[in-house]
C-alpha cells in the first residue's frame, strides 16, 4: 500500500479509529491491532513475503529470549551469529544472489572459463533491507546488554512490522522504538496535529516536488546523449531534489503517521541540502541508516580510535557497504566510494566535525562563505547522484563527459519553470524552518498565517500532484 | 480528541470538495476508459479489443436493429483480451435482467494470444487493468474509477473536458471510441508503417493461446444465457492481414469449429478488408466503421 494512494487514505482513518476508540482500553489489543494492520498493509504489496517477516520476527524474538538465559560468552556469540547469518542470508539471497553470480561468471570468463548458470528469477521483497536492519539492531543490542530481551511477542512483532516505517524506514533502533510498545499510549493533541502537518509536508515533497521532477529527470537520463551540457546539469540537480523529495517525504509521512498513534520515530532527514561540507551532509541525510552503520559497523571496526588511517579505512568501509546496501549494482558501490573520497580531505584536515549546528543560526541569510560552502557541497552531492541514478557505470561516465561541452553555460532549451518554482517553495519553507522538526512546523506564526499556509500547501498538492501509482524510489532498496 | 477530529475534518472539507467537484466534470475526454464505467448496465453489448472499440458503432447498430440500444464494452488488446478478467468485467457490466440481448464478440488473432513465458495469472497483460479491481461499473460520476485509475492531477479533468473541445480520442457514452486523425495518405502510410513494425515485434514475443480460446468459449456460453451471440472477425489493412495469415493460418478454421460447437454464427469480414479505410492499418477509420457496423447489422438480420 502506498502512502499516496486511495487505499491508504481509507486504511489510515479506519486503523486510527479502531486504535483510539475500540482498542484504547488495552495496550495488548492496541499492539495486536498494529500487527494486524501492518501485516495487512504489507500483504497488499505481496502477501507471499509476510512469512519472511514473521520468520524474522520469531527468530529474533526467540534468540533474544535465549540470550536472556545464556550467560556464557561463547553461547551468546553463537546466538548472535545465528541472527546475523540468517538475517543477512535472507538479504543476500533476495538482494545480492544474482549480482554475485553474474560477477562470478564475468570474472571467470576473463580467464577463459565459461559458466552457463542461469540467474534465478528472484523478486526483491519490499522493505527487506529496512526490517532486516531493525531486527538485527535488536539482537545486537540484547547481546551487548544494552537492552533487556523482550518477553512480549506481540510488542516485538509490532516493533518489527510497524506499518508507517516498515517498507522504507526510518530504521528504528530497538532501544528507542521497542519500549514505546510497552507503555500505555494516550492521545496527545499536540503530537497528533503536528503529525498531520508533517504528513502534509511529506505529501508536498513527494507528490509535488519529486513526482513532478521525475518525468523530466527520466527524459534527460534516457536521452542524455542528445542533450546540452546545461540540460544535463539541470537533470542532475532535479534528480537531487527528486530523491530528496521522495525519500524525505516518505520519512515525513512515516513519522507524522506514527505521531497520530502516539509514537515517536527518529528524525531521518535534517535539511541536508543546507550542509556546508560532506560530513555535515551525511549527518543530515538518511540519519537512521548512517547512524546504524556508525553504531553497528564503524564503531565495532574500531571507529576512529586507531588513528587517522583506521578512521580513513573505516570510513571507506561504511560508505562502500552503504552503497552496496542500496542495491546490487556497481553504480551504488561507486557512489559510496565517491562519497568516501569527498570525505577524505575533511578527515585529513580533521575538520569533519566543524559544522555541527544549523547554518546561519539566528540570521535570515547565510554569509558569502557559508553560501559558497553550501553550493560546493550541493555540487559534490549532485555529482555523486549521477552515479546513483545511472543504469550502469558507463552511462554515468558518459553522462558526465557529455556535461562538459560548449553549451554547458547555455540556458537549457526546455527550462522547467514550474518544477523550479516547486523546489523554490521547498527550499524557502525548509530554510525558514531549518532548526525545526520539519518544514511545516510553523507554530511561531500567527494562527491565520499558519492556516493560510496549510491551505496553500494543500492547494499545491491538489493542483499539481499526480494521484496514482507513483512509487517511492526507496522501495527498491 | 474531539478538537483534533473537528479541525482535521474542517481541513478535509475543501479537499473532498475539490475531488467531488472536479470528478463531476469527467467525460469522454478524461481518458480512453472512463465512460465505459459510467453508462447504465446494457443488455446488448459489443465486446473485443480496440478494433471493436473503434470499428463498431453502437448508434449505427441501434438504428439498424431497432428497439435496441448497444453498449460498446471493448477496450484494448492489453486490457480486454478474452480471459477471466474480461469475463468478470462483462458479468459486472451486463444488466442481469437481460433476456434476449445481442452480443457481438470481436475477434482477431491478437486478442486470442498471450505473451510467451506467461505462466501465472499475475503475468497476464490485463492483470493491471481497471477491469480487475473495479467494483462500480455504472455510476456517474464514477469516483471509484477516477480515484483508482486517473493518475494525473484532477485539475486536468476540468481543463480537458468536452465542453472545451473533443480530444482526438473521444470515448462516447455508449462506449464507441471516436478517433479523429488526419487521413492524408502520407500520414496514414507513416502510421501504417509504425503499426506494422509494432505487430512484427508482437509476433516475436507472443503466441496463440489455449487459455484465450477457452476463455472466449466460456464468454460465449455465459452470454448465451442472456441472448444471441455472434463472433465477428474485424478486418484490418493489407499488411497486417498478411501478417495475421502467417501468424495464425488456421485462425478461421478454429473459429468456425468453435462456432459450430457452440452453435452460434461466425461472421467473418476478413475477405472484405480492402473495402475499408484504416487509420493505421489496424484500426478502422470512423466513417468506414459506420459502413462496417451496418454490414454486421445486416448479417445479424439475415441469421
HADDOCK unambig.tbl for C-alpha pairs under 7 A between the chains (distance, minus, plus):
assign (segid A and resid 6 and name CA) (segid B and resid 147 and name CA) 6.48 0.50 0.50
assign (segid A and resid 187 and name CA) (segid B and resid 1 and name CA) 7.00 0.50 0.50
assign (segid A and resid 189 and name CA) (segid B and resid 1 and name CA) 6.62 0.50 0.50
assign (segid A and resid 189 and name CA) (segid B and resid 4 and name CA) 6.44 0.50 0.50
assign (segid A and resid 193 and name CA) (segid B and resid 4 and name CA) 6.91 0.50 0.50
assign (segid A and resid 463 and name CA) (segid B and resid 153 and name CA) 6.28 0.50 0.50
assign (segid A and resid 463 and name CA) (segid B and resid 155 and name CA) 6.13 0.50 0.50
assign (segid A and resid 464 and name CA) (segid B and resid 153 and name CA) 5.88 0.50 0.50
assign (segid A and resid 465 and name CA) (segid B and resid 153 and name CA) 5.44 0.50 0.50
assign (segid A and resid 466 and name CA) (segid B and resid 151 and name CA) 5.53 0.50 0.50
assign (segid A and resid 466 and name CA) (segid B and resid 152 and name CA) 4.41 0.50 0.50
assign (segid A and resid 466 and name CA) (segid B and resid 153 and name CA) 4.48 0.50 0.50
assign (segid A and resid 467 and name CA) (segid B and resid 151 and name CA) 4.69 0.50 0.50
assign (segid A and resid 467 and name CA) (segid B and resid 152 and name CA) 5.89 0.50 0.50
assign (segid A and resid 467 and name CA) (segid B and resid 153 and name CA) 6.23 0.50 0.50
assign (segid A and resid 468 and name CA) (segid B and resid 149 and name CA) 6.94 0.50 0.50
assign (segid A and resid 468 and name CA) (segid B and resid 150 and name CA) 6.88 0.50 0.50
assign (segid A and resid 468 and name CA) (segid B and resid 151 and name CA) 4.34 0.50 0.50
